[in-house]
Amino acid sequence: MDMSFANQALSAEYALTNRDKLEKHVYDVPHDIDQEVARLKLAALGVHVDVLSAEQERYLTSWDEGT
């Protein structure tokens, strides 16, 4: 519930801040906001998520390596 409220509050702030650029219709929660809320929740629970290195990112997006 706390994550839902955080997403709603930050999305409302985003909509207000960007009201001149947005058309009047329903929008998904911006990806950046959703990711930040999830990161903060996990940090509050003491969970740490690894960040991929540049080499790992390259490997995952490459068709040349792997099986």
Legacy VTK file of the C-alpha trace (Angstrom):
# vtk DataFile Version 3.0
C-alpha trace
ASCII
DATASET POLYDATA
POINTS 67 float
0.000 0.000 0.000
2.835 2.393 0.783
4.321 1.845 -2.674
0.959 2.466 -4.331
0.533 5.726 -2.430
4.091 6.810 -3.268
3.537 6.080 -6.968
0.253 8.015 -6.930
1.723 11.005 -5.091
4.845 11.229 -7.250
2.798 10.712 -10.428
0.467 13.528 -9.399
3.498 15.754 -8.812
4.868 14.742 -12.224
1.544 15.536 -13.908
1.380 18.928 -12.209
4.979 19.776 -13.071
4.550 18.705 -16.707
0.958 19.838 -17.235
1.922 22.076 -20.164
3.420 19.122 -22.062
0.778 16.480 -21.314
-2.466 15.896 -23.168
-5.627 15.164 -21.219
-5.795 11.372 -20.987
-4.751 8.533 -18.694
-1.005 7.906 -18.387
0.994 5.039 -16.951
3.241 5.787 -14.010
6.508 7.094 -15.497
9.129 4.327 -15.513
11.674 6.431 -13.603
9.211 7.096 -10.783
8.193 3.441 -10.576
11.831 2.324 -10.445
12.731 4.864 -7.745
9.784 3.859 -5.547
10.767 0.192 -5.886
14.421 0.980 -5.113
13.494 2.950 -1.994
11.134 0.212 -0.768
13.782 -2.468 -1.194
16.360 -0.280 0.557
13.929 0.211 3.458
13.626 -3.570 3.707
17.412 -3.944 3.684
17.472 -5.548 0.242
20.278 -4.539 -2.082
20.026 -5.123 -5.817
23.188 -5.549 -7.854
23.828 -3.135 -10.683
25.116 -4.635 -13.914
28.580 -3.652 -15.047
29.067 -2.187 -18.518
30.483 -5.538 -19.634
27.406 -7.396 -18.330
25.067 -4.930 -20.066
26.974 -5.395 -23.330
26.773 -9.187 -22.980
23.034 -9.140 -22.321
22.287 -6.913 -25.295
24.619 -8.688 -27.704
23.708 -11.325 -30.247
27.372 -12.217 -30.647
27.992 -13.766 -27.242
26.311 -16.404 -25.104
24.237 -19.423 -25.990
LINES 1 68
67 0 1 2 3 4 5 6 7 8 9 10 11 12 13 14 15 16 17 18 19 20 21 22 23 24 25 26 27 28 29 30 31 32 33 34 35 36 37 38 39 40 41 42 43 44 45 46 47 48 49 50 51 52 53 54 55 56 57 58 59 60 61 62 63 64 65 66
